[in-house]
Protein backbone atom coordinates (compact mmCIF):
# COMPACT_ATOMS: atom_id res chain seq x y z
CA UNK A 1 0.00 0.00 0.00
CA UNK A 2 2.89 2.38 0.67
CA UNK A 3 4.10 1.99 -2.91
CA UNK A 4 0.70 2.97 -4.27
CA UNK A 5 0.77 6.24 -2.32
CA UNK A 6 4.28 6.96 -3.57
CA UNK A 7 3.27 6.48 -7.21
CA UNK A 8 0.14 8.62 -6.82
CA UNK A 9 2.25 11.40 -5.31
CA UNK A 10 4.92 11.11 -8.00
CA UNK A 11 2.25 11.14 -10.73
CA UNK A 12 0.62 14.21 -9.23
CA UNK A 13 3.99 15.96 -9.14
CA UNK A 14 4.55 15.21 -12.84
CA UNK A 15 1.23 16.85 -13.71
CA UNK A 16 2.02 19.89 -11.57
CA UNK A 17 5.40 20.19 -13.27
CA UNK A 18 3.80 20.03 -16.72
CA UNK A 19 1.47 22.87 -15.73
CA UNK A 20 4.35 24.93 -14.33
CA UNK A 21 6.36 24.40 -17.49
CA UNK A 22 3.48 25.49 -19.70
CA UNK A 23 2.98 28.60 -17.57
CA UNK A 24 6.63 29.47 -18.21
CA UNK A 25 6.29 28.97 -21.97
CA UNK A 26 7.86 25.52 -22.14
CA UNK A 27 6.55 22.22 -23.48
CA UNK A 28 4.33 20.55 -20.91
CA UNK A 29 4.74 17.13 -22.52
CA UNK A 30 8.52 17.24 -22.52
CA UNK A 31 8.66 18.42 -18.91
CA UNK A 32 6.10 15.79 -17.92
CA UNK A 33 8.41 13.12 -19.32
CA UNK A 34 11.45 14.67 -17.61
CA UNK A 35 9.46 14.75 -14.36
CA UNK A 36 8.76 11.03 -14.59
CA UNK A 37 12.50 10.48 -14.30
CA UNK A 38 13.65 13.38 -12.11
CA UNK A 39 10.60 14.24 -10.00
CA UNK A 40 11.38 17.03 -7.51
CA UNK A 41 14.62 17.90 -9.30
CA UNK A 42 12.56 18.75 -12.40
CA UNK A 43 10.38 21.03 -10.26
CA UNK A 44 13.50 22.85 -9.07
CA UNK A 45 14.77 23.21 -12.65
CA UNK A 46 11.45 24.56 -13.91
CA UNK A 47 11.40 27.17 -11.16
CA UNK A 48 15.01 28.39 -11.50
CA UNK A 49 15.38 28.33 -15.29
CA UNK A 50 14.44 31.63 -16.95
CA UNK A 51 11.59 31.86 -19.39
CA UNK A 52 12.68 31.07 -22.93
CA UNK A 53 13.15 34.12 -25.14
CA UNK A 54 12.09 33.93 -28.72
CA UNK A 55 13.75 36.06 -31.39
CA UNK A 56 11.53 38.80 -32.82
Secondary structure, DSSP 8 states (H G I E B T S, - for coil): -HHHHHHHHHHHHHHHHHHHHHHTTS-HHHHHHHHHHHTHHHHHHHHHS-------
